[in-house]
Amino acid sequence: MNVTARIKRLEKLRSPEPYVPPIFFHSIVESSKNGPREVGAFAKIHLNGDTIILWRAEDEAQSDFEIRLMTVKTEGEALYK
């Protein structure tokens, strides 16, 4: 048996990777005299079949919000293991 045939056979035996749903960021926008402006944002995280919605604080930067979401997601996944 050559190497490529062996690799193909081993890949068939491997279990598929579990689906990891993406994190969706949603911006809340309202109209104003100067055009639309963002008034808030939230994100949905899927952890083991549960959907968690986290809101961004008023004074929180988008990058800080993304870091907080990744921390929550990592800690949540560690709790279920």
C-alpha atoms as one frame of an Amber mdcrd trajectory, in Angstrom:
protein
   0.000   0.000   0.000   1.486   3.333  -1.005   1.444   6.480   1.116  -1.375
   8.297  -0.707  -3.696   5.297  -0.450  -2.908   4.978   3.256  -3.618   8.677
   3.855  -6.928   8.471   2.004  -7.925   5.427   4.059  -7.002   7.132   7.342
  -8.914  10.297   6.383 -12.044   8.232   5.732 -11.805   6.763   9.239 -11.437
  10.169  10.903 -14.591  11.584  12.474 -15.805  14.875  10.986 -15.066  18.134
  12.770 -18.039  19.526  14.702 -19.741  22.561  13.186 -18.834  25.783  14.980
 -21.371  28.513  14.222 -19.955  31.990  13.663 -20.498  34.974  15.952 -22.859
  37.539  14.440 -22.483  41.214  15.349 -25.592  43.363  14.936 -25.509  47.164
  14.993 -28.526  49.138  16.173 -28.891  52.285  14.059 -31.326  55.179  14.349
 -31.897  58.109  12.064 -30.856  61.639  12.992 -30.536  65.013  11.315 -26.944
  64.268  10.271 -27.738  60.813   8.917 -27.912  57.400  10.521 -25.886  56.838
  13.684 -25.075  53.735  15.645 -26.681  53.677  19.082 -25.733  50.177  20.189
 -24.658  46.712  19.176 -25.149  43.128  20.253 -23.808  39.723  19.324 -25.230
  36.216  19.326 -23.082  33.313  20.504 -24.082  29.657  20.206 -22.803  27.446
  23.041 -23.879  23.791  23.074 -27.304  24.461  21.634 -27.962  27.624  23.670
 -28.040  31.082  22.093 -26.540  33.840  24.235 -27.055  37.508  23.383 -24.488
  39.999  24.700 -24.908  43.760  24.401 -22.037  46.185  23.931 -21.736  48.828
  26.661 -22.201  52.457  25.619 -18.579  53.435  26.226 -17.055  50.128  25.045
 -14.982  50.060  21.859 -15.763  47.457  19.198 -12.376  45.768  19.652 -12.926
  45.484  23.421 -16.395  44.083  22.782 -14.975  41.426  20.442 -12.352  40.450
  23.042 -15.066  40.151  25.705 -17.139  37.939  23.403 -14.223  35.629  22.678
 -13.511  35.379  26.423 -17.121  34.482  27.169 -17.160  31.931  24.376 -13.887
  30.317  25.496 -14.960  30.163  29.147 -18.376  28.793  28.166 -16.845  26.040
  26.046 -14.486  25.125  28.893 -17.443  24.747  31.296 -19.152  22.200  29.049
 -16.046  19.999  28.628
